[in-house]
């Protein structure tokens, strides 16, 4: 007798109905969760929906036949796939180049021999690993043998371990129908699998399903490509991915999955691969074949450039001697060839002859350096490109490059991602932006003005970011974390003050975060049609920005920036955002914008207002630098002053051993209201504040 198995639709509907028909008592008990007895806090970017709406949504998702993909999507990074629009146009092998390694890879996947189940393709920066991986992925796709791919990139944020497995699962489900059905059932039985650890996800969503399918009916091997493993965030995460794969190969050697991993030969990866007996190895080196491929690529690109700018180039350009000199400089390095040719064919210069002359003259003067290492010559080219930025535009160019280098730290979600949003946030108009990036087309993808509202900036190759972040290689062009933070903080303070002083002066302790008001005034690059959306992007970043940035003493706001912020009006700032800003500051007597002791009549007035609210209870000055993170189990009430004159406020943090901290503030030009006093008293009762116990701990 066969058992009836409920469909995923039926199971989900039943689960929702059970939740909605629980007894009142049970439902009341369940409410004692994360927000039980909590108040005086903000929830940013939350989406709240009614139960009926949720039932409808669940039914629609599951009944659509696309349940797996919609369930997976929030956990994936689909931009990392080989055919994603975010990577278009992707780096790929120039026609007729890298044929030997491409043939070996295809033979590894499709050959008759058993062969390795995993293959490591290693090579130094610029040797064409990503191009080889992309071309191989496209060939596999044409043959119906591509299971999935993940092209890591730290410059674009495609580097998070937790997105790898869901991304691969989504692609595998799209290309293997039997696997799609199996995964649908697994996620129905355990919808929380997507919130589990990557190793558990890997085992439950990839290894076990394919082991089942292989026992039912052997499948042809399919390729899974992980390119740029060394760019996955953190060495531990990179090694964890390797461990997941090798464990699967040891315990399930018959899986129809072939793993191609491409990376630089970083020491920790070399050590890990040296211990693996289940992995083959290929190395991309600059040998005679590679030099021939680079020469072929260079000659054909020169022909394309000449054809594109035929009105500006002589028929006999370039002279044979110059072409041979260029090939000698490039030294068989694909990324160097690409960068040089991008420089020569810069569309904004539209003068290939002068660009080639300039490049060769510069390289001749640097002959001693470039003769030692082609990568050092690449650094020279990057320096030459940056030296061409006009002095009047260099500050704007530096701001843009700094954001791009530290975007994943400063703006992890990408709220400032499009060119136009970023420029407005940095207070750069269209003319200033394009003047700043005019000479950077050879190293960056820069959208035209009509596309600036939807497209983002992108480095052509990771080696340029590596150059900018290495002070030894880049010298005066080094982009420090301090520089990036200061630029962002200065613009953050400008736009936050603009927002609160124009639209939130009556909000008091509860800043209205929905921003249902007019557009921000003073946007430097906006039309009437775009003002609203640009303002929303900026205010969304203001509400959540700077939260995840880790800082140390060296990266705190310098005296110069503090002095420029001396006229900021903090009276309308949300207390928590004041603390976020103060976290980056150090106490400095020369500016005194932040103080822990009263230094004026205004400060003494603020202290009196504070004592009225806390009913002259225990409190002490804050300790700077302010601590990051939550420290539970202690009593805290500490304060500091910020701002000057009538624009200053007092901010304090309160916490009990059983609660998270909460922030409040008071203005010097307004006495605390009865409503504020009552609200703070209610808050203390809610966190079970004990004045005597707090005094004993705070005073010690």
For each residue, the residues with C-beta under 8 A, 3 or more apart:
1:
2:
3:
4:
5:
6: 10 11 14
7: 10 11
8: 11 12 62 67 184 185 187 188
9: 12 13 59 62 63
10: 6 7 13 14
11: 6 7 8 14 15 188 189
12: 8 9 15 16 58 59 62 188
13: 9 10 16 17 55 58 59
14: 6 10 11 17 18
15: 11 12 18 19
16: 12 13 19 20 51 54 55 58
17: 13 14 20 21
18: 14 15 21 22
19: 15 16 22
20: 16 17 51 55
21: 17 18
22: 18 19 26 27 30
23: 26 27
24: 27 28
25: 28 29
26: 22 23 29 30
27: 22 23 24 30 31
28: 24 25 31
29: 25 26 32
30: 22 26 27 33
31: 27 28 36
32: 29 36
33: 30 36
34: 38
35: 38
36: 31 32 33
37: 686
38: 34 35 41 686
39: 682 683 686
40: 509 662 664 679 683
41: 38 660 662
42: 511 513 574 576
43: 46
44: 513 543 544
45: 540 543 544
46: 43
47:
48:
49: 53 54 57
50: 53 54
51: 16 20 54 55
52: 55 56
53: 49 50 56 57
54: 16 49 50 51 57 58
55: 13 16 20 51 52 58 59
56: 52 53 59 60
57: 49 53 54 60 61
58: 12 13 16 54 55 61 62
59: 9 12 13 55 56 62 63
60: 56 57 63 64
61: 57 58 64 66 67 70 71
62: 8 9 12 58 59 67
63: 9 59 60
64: 60 61 67 70
65:
66: 61 69 70
67: 8 61 62 64 70 71 184 187
68: 71 72 170 173 180 183 184 187
69: 66 72 73 170 173 174
70: 61 64 66 67 73
71: 61 67 68 187 191 194
72: 68 69 75 76 166 169 170 173 194
73: 69 70 76 78 170
74:
75: 72 162 163 166 194
76: 72 73 163 166 167 170
77: 80 150 158 160 163 164 167
78: 73 81 84 167 170
79: 84 86 87 156 158
80: 77 84 87 149 150 151 152 153 158 163 167
81: 78 84 87 148 149 150 151 167 171
82: 87 90 133 134 137 138 141 146 149 151 225
83: 141
84: 78 79 80 81 87 88
85: 88
86: 79 156
87: 79 80 81 82 84 90 151
88: 84 85
89: 92
90: 82 87 130 134 151
91: 128 130 131 134 461
92: 89 131 134 135 138
93: 97 98 102 128 131 132 134 135
94: 97 131 293 296 297 300
95:
96: 99 293 296
97: 93 94 293 294 296 297
98: 93 101 102 128 131 132 135 293
99: 96 102 103
100: 103 104 289
101: 98 104 105 121 132 282 284
102: 93 98 99 105 106 132 135 136 139
103: 99 100 106 107
104: 100 101 107 108 282
105: 101 102 108 109 119 121 132 136 260 282
106: 102 103 109 110 136 139 140
107: 103 104 110 111
108: 104 105 111 115 116 119 258 280
109: 105 106 140 145 221 223 258
110: 106 107 143 145 221
111: 107 108 115
112:
113:
114:
115: 108 111 280
116: 108 119 278 279 280
117: 249 253 255 257 258 259 278
118: 245 246 249 258 259 260 261 276 278 279 280
119: 105 108 116 258 259 260 261 279 280 281 282
120: 261 262 263 273 279 280 281 282
121: 101 105 129 132 133 260 261 262 263 281 282 283 284
122: 129 262 263 264 265 269 270 281 282 283 284
123: 127 128 129 262 264 265 283 284 285
124: 127 264 265 375
125: 264 335 375 462 463 466
126: 333 334 335 336 374 375 378 461 463
127: 123 124 284 285 286 290 333 334 335
128: 91 93 98 123 131 132 284 334 335
129: 121 122 123 132 133 227 228 262 263 264 284
130: 90 91 133 134 151 227 228 262
131: 91 92 93 94 98 128 134 135 334
132: 93 98 101 102 105 121 128 129 135 136 262 284
133: 82 121 129 130 136 137 149 151 225 227 260 262
134: 82 90 91 92 93 130 131 137 138 151 227
135: 92 93 98 102 131 132 138 139
136: 102 105 106 132 133 139 140 223 225 260
137: 82 133 134 140 141 146 149 223 225
138: 82 92 134 135 141 142
139: 102 106 135 136 142 143
140: 106 109 136 137 143 145 146 222 223 225
141: 82 83 137 138 144 145 146
142: 138 139
143: 110 139 140 146
144: 141 175
145: 109 110 140 141 220 221 222 223
146: 82 137 140 141 143 149 175 222 223 225
147: 168 171 172 175 176 222 223 224 257
148: 81 167 168 169 170 171 172 175 224 225
149: 80 81 82 133 137 146 171 224 225 226 227
150: 77 80 81 158 164 167 168 225 226 227
151: 80 81 82 87 90 130 133 134 158 225 227 228
152: 80 158 159 226 227 228 229 230 231 232
153: 80 156 157 158 159 228 231 462
154: 157 158 159 231 233 408 462 465
155: 404 407 458 459 462 465
156: 79 86 153 458
157: 153 154 160 407 408 412 414
158: 77 79 80 150 151 152 153 154
159: 152 153 154 231 232 233 408
160: 77 157 163 164 232 233
161: 164 198 232 233 234 237 240 241
162: 75 198
163: 75 76 77 80 160 166 167
164: 77 150 160 161 167 168 198 226 232 241
165: 168 169 198 201 202 205 206
166: 72 75 76 163 169 170 194 201 205
167: 76 77 78 80 81 148 150 163 164 170 171
168: 147 148 150 164 165 171 172 206 224
169: 72 148 165 166 172 173 183 201 205 206
170: 68 69 72 73 76 78 148 166 167 173 174
171: 81 147 148 149 167 168 174 175
172: 147 148 168 169 175 176 179 183 206 224
173: 68 69 72 169 170 176 179 180 183
174: 69 170 171 180
175: 144 146 147 148 171 172 222
176: 147 172 173 179 180 213 219 222
177: 180 181
178: 181 182 213 216 217
179: 172 173 176 182 183 209 210 213
180: 68 173 174 176 177 183 184
181: 177 178 184 185
182: 178 179 185 186 209 212 213
183: 68 169 172 173 179 180 186 187 205 209
184: 8 67 68 180 181 187 188
185: 8 181 182 188 189
186: 182 183 189 190 193 204 205 209
187: 8 67 68 71 183 184 190 191 193 194
188: 8 11 12 184 185 191
189: 11 185 186
190: 186 187 193 204
191: 71 187 188 194
192: 195 196
193: 186 187 190 196 200 201 204 205
194: 71 72 75 166 187 191 201
195: 192
196: 192 193 200 201 204
197: 200 201
198: 161 162 164 165 201 202 240 241 244
199: 202 203 240 243 244
200: 193 196 197 203 204
201: 165 166 169 193 194 196 197 198 204 205 206
202: 165 198 199 205 206 207 244 248
203: 199 200 206 207 208 244 248
204: 186 190 193 196 200 201 207 208
205: 165 166 169 183 186 193 201 202 208 209
206: 165 168 169 172 201 202 203 209 210 248 257
207: 202 203 204 210 211 248 251 252 255
208: 203 204 205 211 212
209: 179 182 183 186 205 206 212 213
210: 179 206 207 213 214 219 252 255 256 257
211: 207 208 214 215 252 254 255
212: 182 208 209 215 216
213: 176 178 179 182 209 210 216 217 219 256
214: 210 211 217 218 219 254 255 256
215: 211 212
216: 178 212 213
217: 178 213 214
218: 214 256
219: 176 210 213 214 222 256
220: 145 256
221: 109 110 145 256 257 258
222: 140 145 146 147 175 176 219 256 257 258
223: 109 136 137 140 145 146 147 258 259 260
224: 147 148 149 168 172 257 258 259 260
225: 82 133 136 137 140 146 148 149 150 151 260 262
226: 149 150 152 164 229 241 259 260 261 262
227: 129 130 133 134 149 150 151 152 262 263
228: 129 130 151 152 153 231 232 262 263 462
229: 152 226 232 238 241 242 261 262 263 269
230: 152 238 263 264 266 269
231: 152 153 154 159 228 462
232: 152 159 160 161 164 228 229 237 238 241
233: 154 159 160 161 237 408
234: 161 237 238
235: 238 239 266 268
236: 239 240
237: 161 232 233 234 240 241
238: 229 230 232 234 235 241 242 263 268 269
239: 235 236 242 243 268 269 272
240: 161 198 199 236 237 243 244
241: 161 164 198 226 229 232 237 238 244 245
242: 229 238 239 245 246 261 269 272 273 276
243: 199 239 240 246 247
244: 198 199 202 203 240 241 247 248
245: 118 241 242 248 249 259 261
246: 118 242 243 249 250 276 278 279
247: 243 244 250 251
248: 202 203 206 207 244 245 251 252 255 257
249: 117 118 245 246 252 253 255 259 278
250: 246 247 253 278
251: 207 247 248
252: 207 210 211 248 249 255
253: 117 249 250
254: 211 214
255: 117 207 210 211 214 248 249 252
256: 210 213 214 218 219 220 221 222
257: 117 147 206 210 221 222 224 248
258: 108 109 117 118 119 221 222 223 224
259: 117 118 119 223 224 226 245 249
260: 105 118 119 121 133 136 223 224 225 226
261: 118 119 120 121 226 229 242 245
262: 120 121 122 123 129 130 132 133 225 226 227 228 229
263: 120 121 122 129 227 228 229 230 238 266 269
264: 122 123 124 125 129 230 269
265: 122 123 124 269 270 283
266: 230 235 263 269 270
267: 270 271
268: 235 238 239 271 272
269: 122 229 230 238 239 242 263 264 265 266 272 273
270: 122 265 266 267 273 274
271: 267 268 274 275
272: 239 242 268 269 275 276
273: 120 242 269 270 276 279 281
274: 270 271
275: 271 272
276: 118 242 246 272 273 279
277:
278: 116 117 118 246 249 250
279: 116 118 119 120 246 273 276
280: 108 115 116 118 119 120
281: 119 120 121 122 273
282: 101 104 105 119 120 121 122
283: 121 122 123 265
284: 101 121 122 123 127 128 129 132 290
285: 123 127 290
286: 127 290 291 331 332 333 374
287: 290 291 332
288: 291 292
289: 100 292 293
290: 127 284 285 286 287 293 294 332
291: 286 287 288 294 295 331 332
292: 288 289 295 296
293: 94 96 97 98 289 290 296 297 334
294: 97 290 291 297 298 327 330 332 333 334 337
295: 291 292 298 299 327
296: 94 96 97 292 293 299 300
297: 94 97 293 294 300 301 334 337
298: 294 295 301 302 323 326 327 330 337 341
299: 295 296 302 303 323
300: 94 296 297 303 304
301: 297 298 304 305 337 341 345
302: 298 299 305 306 318 323 341 344
303: 299 300 306 307
304: 300 301 307 308 345
305: 301 302 308 309 341 344 345 352
306: 302 303 309 310 313 317 352
307: 303 304 310
308: 304 305 345
309: 305 306 312 313 345 350 351 352
310: 306 307 313
311:
312: 309 350 351 352 353
313: 306 309 310 317 352 353
314: 317 353
315:
316: 319
317: 306 313 314 352 353
318: 302 322 323 326 353 356
319: 316 322 323
320: 323 324
321: 324 325
322: 318 319 325 326 356 360
323: 298 299 302 318 319 320 326 327
324: 320 321 327 328
325: 321 322 328 329 360
326: 298 318 322 323 329 330 340 356 359 360
327: 294 295 298 323 324 330
328: 324 325 331
329: 325 326 336 340 360 363 370 377
330: 294 298 326 327 333 336 337 340 374
331: 286 291 328 336 374 377
332: 286 287 290 291 294 374
333: 126 127 286 294 330 336 337 374 375 378
334: 126 127 128 131 293 294 297 337 338
335: 125 126 127 128 338 339 378 461 463
336: 126 329 330 331 333 339 340 374 375 377 378 381
337: 294 297 298 301 330 333 334 340 341
338: 334 335 341 342 460 461
339: 335 336 342 343 378 381 382 442 443 460 461 464
340: 326 329 330 336 337 343 344 359 381
341: 298 301 302 305 337 338 344 345
342: 338 339 345 346 441 442 443 460
343: 339 340 346 355 359 381 385 442
344: 302 305 340 341 352 355 356 359
345: 301 304 305 308 309 341 342 352 355
346: 342 343 349 350 355 439 441 442
347: 350 441
348: 438 439 441
349: 346 354 355 439
350: 309 312 346 347
351: 309 312 354 355
352: 305 306 309 312 313 317 344 345 355 356
353: 312 313 314 317 318 356 357
354: 349 351 357 358
355: 343 344 345 346 349 351 352 358 359
356: 318 322 326 344 352 353 359 360
357: 353 354 360 361
358: 354 355 361 362
359: 326 340 343 344 355 356 362 363 381 384
360: 322 325 326 329 356 357 363 364
361: 357 358 364 365
362: 358 359 365 366 380 384
363: 329 359 360 366 367 370 377 380 381
364: 360 361 367
365: 361 362
366: 362 363 369 370 377 380
367: 363 364 370 371
368: 371 372
369: 366 372 376 377 380
370: 329 363 366 367 373 374 376 377 380
371: 367 368
372: 368 369 376
373: 370 376 377
374: 126 286 330 331 332 333 336 370 377 378
375: 124 125 126 333 336 378 379 463
376: 369 370 372 373 379 380
377: 329 331 336 363 366 369 370 373 374 380 381
378: 126 333 335 336 339 374 375 381 382 463 467
379: 375 376 382 383 467 473 474
380: 362 363 366 369 370 376 377 383 384
381: 336 339 340 343 359 363 377 378 384 385
382: 339 378 379 385 386 443 464 467 474 477
383: 379 380 386 387 474 475 477
384: 359 362 380 381 387 388
385: 343 381 382 388 439 440 442 443
386: 382 383 389 397 477
387: 383 384
388: 384 385 439
389: 386 393 394 397 436 438 439 440
390: 393 394 435 438
391: 394
392: 435
393: 389 390 396 397 432 435 436 438
394: 389 390 391 397 398 436
395: 398 399
396: 393 399 400 426 428 432 433 435 436
397: 386 389 393 394 400 401 436 437 440
398: 394 395 401 402 479 483 487
399: 395 396 402 403 426 428 487
400: 396 397 403 404 422 426 428 433 436 437 457
401: 397 398 404 405 468 479
402: 398 399 405 406 479 483 484 487
403: 399 400 406 407 410 411 416 422 426 484 487 488
404: 155 400 401 407 457 459 465
405: 401 402 465 468 469 479 484
406: 402 403 409 410 479 481 484 485
407: 155 157 403 404 410 411 414
408: 154 157 159 233 411 412
409: 406 412 481 548 549 550
410: 403 406 407 484 485 488 545 546 549
411: 403 407 408 414 415 416 417 541 545
412: 157 408 409 548
413: 544
414: 157 407 411 417 456
415: 411 421 537 540 541 544 545
416: 403 411 421 422 425 537 538 541
417: 411 414 421 422 456
418: 421 422 452 453 454 455 456 537
419: 422 423 433 446 447 452 453 455 456 457
420: 423 424 452 453 525 526 530 534
421: 415 416 417 418 424 425 453 534 537 538
422: 400 403 416 417 418 419 425 426 456 457
423: 419 420 426 428 429 430 432 433 452 524 525
424: 420 421 427 428 523 524 525 526 534 538
425: 416 421 422 491 495 538 541
426: 396 399 400 403 422 423 487 491
427: 424 491 494 524
428: 396 399 400 423 424 432 433 436 524 525
429: 423 432 433 524 525
430: 423 433 434 449 452 525
431: 434 435
432: 393 396 423 428 429 435 436 524
433: 396 400 419 423 428 429 430 436 437 525
434: 430 431 437 438 449
435: 390 392 393 396 431 432 438
436: 389 393 394 396 397 400 428 432 433
437: 397 400 433 434 440 441 444 446
438: 348 389 390 393 434 435 441
439: 346 348 349 385 388 389 442
440: 385 389 397 437 443 444 446
441: 342 346 347 348 437 438 444 446
442: 339 342 343 346 385 439 460
443: 339 342 382 385 440 459 460 461 464
444: 437 440 441 457 458 459 460 464
445: 457 458 459 460
446: 419 437 440 441 457
447: 419 451 452 454 455 456 457
448: 451 452
449: 430 434 452
450:
451: 447 448 454 455
452: 418 419 420 423 430 447 448 449 455 525
453: 418 419 420 421 530 533
454: 418 447 451
455: 418 419 447 451 452
456: 414 417 418 419 422 447
457: 400 404 419 422 444 445 446 447
458: 155 156 444 445
459: 155 404 443 444 445 462 464 465
460: 338 339 342 442 443 444 445 464
461: 91 126 335 338 339 443 464
462: 125 153 154 155 228 231 459 465 466
463: 125 126 335 375 378 466 467
464: 339 382 443 444 459 460 461 467 468
465: 154 155 404 405 459 462 468 469
466: 125 462 463 469 470 473
467: 378 379 382 463 464 470 473 474 477
468: 401 405 464 465 474 477 478 479
469: 405 465 466 474 478 479
470: 466 467 473 474 478
471: 474 475 478 480
472: 475
473: 379 466 467 470
474: 379 382 383 467 468 469 470 471 477 478 479
475: 383 471 472 478
476:
477: 382 383 386 467 468 474
478: 468 469 470 471 474 475
479: 398 401 402 405 406 468 469 474 483 484
480: 471 483 484
481: 406 409 484 485 555
482: 485 486 554 555 558
483: 398 402 479 480 486 487
484: 402 403 405 406 410 479 480 481 487 488
485: 406 410 481 482 488 489 549 551 555 584
486: 482 483 489 490 557 558 561
487: 398 399 402 403 426 483 484 490 491
488: 403 410 484 485 491 492 545 546
489: 485 486 492 493 546 557 561 581 584
490: 486 487 493 494 561 564 565
491: 425 426 427 487 488 494 495
492: 488 489 495 496 541 542 545 546 581
493: 489 490 496 497 565 568 581
494: 427 490 491 497 498
495: 425 491 492 498 499 520 538 539 542
496: 492 493 499 500 542 573 577
497: 493 494 500 501 568 569 573
498: 494 495 501 502 520 521 522
499: 495 496 502 503 504 515 520 539 542
500: 496 497 503 504 505 507 511 572 573 574
501: 497 498 504 505 569 572
502: 498 499 517 518 520 521
503: 499 500 515 517 518
504: 499 500 501 507 511 512 572
505: 500 501 572
506:
507: 500 504 510 511 512 572
508: 676
509: 40 575 664 665 676 679
510: 507
511: 42 500 504 507 574 577
512: 504 507 515 516
513: 42 44 543
514:
515: 499 503 512 535 536 539
516: 512
517: 502 503
518: 502 503 521
519: 523 526 531 532 534 535
520: 495 498 499 502 523 531 534 535 538 539
521: 498 502 518
522: 498
523: 424 519 520 526 531 534 535
524: 423 424 427 428 429 432
525: 420 423 424 428 429 430 433 452
526: 420 424 519 523 530 531 534
527: 530 531
528: 531
529:
530: 420 453 526 527 533 534
531: 519 520 523 526 527 528 534 535
532: 519 535 536
533: 453 530 536 537
534: 420 421 424 519 520 523 526 530 531 537 538
535: 515 519 520 523 531 532 538 539
536: 515 532 533 539 540
537: 415 416 418 421 533 534 540 541
538: 416 421 424 425 495 520 534 535 541 542
539: 495 499 515 520 535 536 542 543
540: 45 415 536 537 543 544
541: 411 415 416 425 492 537 538 544 545
542: 492 495 496 499 538 539 545 577
543: 44 45 513 539 540
544: 44 45 413 415 540 541 547
545: 410 411 415 488 492 541 542
546: 410 488 489 492 549 580 581 584
547: 544 580
548: 409 412
549: 409 410 485 546
550: 409 628
551: 485 555 556 583 584 628
552: 555
553: 556 586 625
554: 482
555: 481 482 485 551 552 584
556: 551 553 584 585 586 625
557: 486 489 561 562 584 585 586
558: 482 486 561 562
559: 562 563 588 590 591
560: 563 564
561: 486 489 490 557 558 564 565
562: 557 558 559 565 566 585 588 591 593 594
563: 559 560 566 590 591
564: 490 560 561
565: 490 493 561 562 568 593
566: 562 563 591 593 644
567: 644 647
568: 493 497 565 593 643 647
569: 497 501 572 643 647
570: 573 578 642 643 647 648 649 665
571: 643 646 647 649 667 669
572: 500 501 504 505 507 569
573: 496 497 500 570 577 578 649 665
574: 42 500 511 577 578
575: 509 578 579 651 663 664 665
576: 42 579 580 663
577: 496 511 542 573 574 580 581
578: 570 573 574 575 581 582 642 649 651 663 665
579: 575 576 582 583 626 651 653 663
580: 546 547 576 577 583
581: 489 492 493 546 577 578 584 585
582: 578 579 585 594 626 640 642 651
583: 551 579 580 625 626 628
584: 485 489 546 551 555 556 557 581
585: 556 557 562 581 582 593 594 624 625
586: 553 556 557 624 625
587: 594 595 596 624
588: 559 562 591 592 593 594
589: 592
590: 559 563
591: 559 562 563 566 588
592: 588 589 595 599 644
593: 562 565 566 568 585 588 642 643 644
594: 562 582 585 587 588 624 640 641 642
595: 587 592 598 599 603 640 641 642
596: 587 621 622 624 639 640 641
597: 603 621
598: 595 603 604 606 607 641
599: 592 595 603 641
600: 603 604
601: 604 605
602: 605 606 645 646 648 668
603: 595 597 598 599 600 606 607 641 648 650 668
604: 598 600 601 607 608
605: 601 602 608 609 668
606: 598 602 603 609 610 641 648 649 650 666 667 668
607: 598 603 604 610 611 650
608: 604 605 611 612
609: 605 606 612 613 650 666 667 668 671 672
610: 606 607 613 614 619 639 650 652 666
611: 607 608 614 615 616
612: 608 609 615 616 671 672 677
613: 609 610 664 666 672 676 677 680
614: 610 611 617 619 637 652 680
615: 611 612 681
616: 611 612
617: 614 637 691 694 695
618: 637 691 694 695 698 699
619: 610 614 637 638 639 652 698
620: 637 638 639 698 699
621: 596 597 638 639 640
622: 596 626 638 639 640 653
623: 626 627 638
624: 585 586 587 594 596 640
625: 553 556 583 585 586
626: 579 582 583 622 623
627: 623 631
628: 550 551 583
629:
630: 660 661
631: 627 634
632: 657 660
633: 657
634: 631 655 657 697
635: 655 656 657 690 693 694 697 698
636: 653 654 655 661 698
637: 614 617 618 619 620 652 653 654 655 694 698
638: 619 620 621 622 623 652 653
639: 596 610 619 620 621 622 650 651 652 653
640: 582 594 595 596 621 622 624 650 651 652
641: 594 595 596 598 599 603 606 648 649 650 651
642: 570 578 582 593 594 595 648 649 651
643: 568 569 570 571 593 647 648 649
644: 566 567 592 593 647 648
645: 602 648
646: 571 602 668 669
647: 567 568 569 570 571 643 644
648: 570 602 603 606 641 642 643 644 645 668
649: 570 571 573 578 606 641 642 643 665 666 667 668
650: 603 606 607 609 610 639 640 641 665 666 668
651: 575 578 579 582 639 640 641 642 663 664 665
652: 610 614 619 637 638 639 640 663 664 665
653: 579 622 636 637 638 639 661 662 663
654: 636 637 661 662 664 683 684 687 689
655: 634 635 636 637 659 660 661 662 687
656: 635 659 687 688 689 690 694
657: 632 633 634 635
658: 687 688
659: 655 656 662 686 687 688
660: 41 630 632 655
661: 630 636 653 654 655
662: 40 41 653 654 655 659 683 687
663: 575 576 578 579 651 652 653
664: 40 509 575 613 651 652 654 680
665: 509 570 573 575 578 649 650 651 652
666: 606 609 610 613 649 650 670 672 676
667: 571 606 609 649 670
668: 602 603 605 606 609 646 648 649 650
669: 571 646
670: 666 667 673
671: 609 612
672: 609 612 613 666 676 677
673: 670 676 677
674: 677 678
675: 678 679
676: 508 509 613 666 672 673 679 680
677: 612 613 672 673 674 680 681
678: 674 675 681 682
679: 40 509 675 676 682 683
680: 613 614 664 676 677 683 684
681: 615 677 678 684 685
682: 39 678 679 685 686
683: 39 40 654 662 679 680 686 687
684: 654 680 681 687 689
685: 681 682 688 689
686: 37 38 39 659 682 683
687: 654 655 656 658 659 662 683 684
688: 656 658 659 685
689: 654 656 684 685 694
690: 635 656 693 694
691: 617 618 694 695
692: 695 696
693: 635 690 696 697
694: 617 618 635 637 656 689 690 691 697 698
695: 617 618 691 692 698 699
696: 692 693 699 700
697: 634 635 693 694 700
698: 618 619 620 635 636 637 694 695
699: 618 620 695 696
700: 696 697
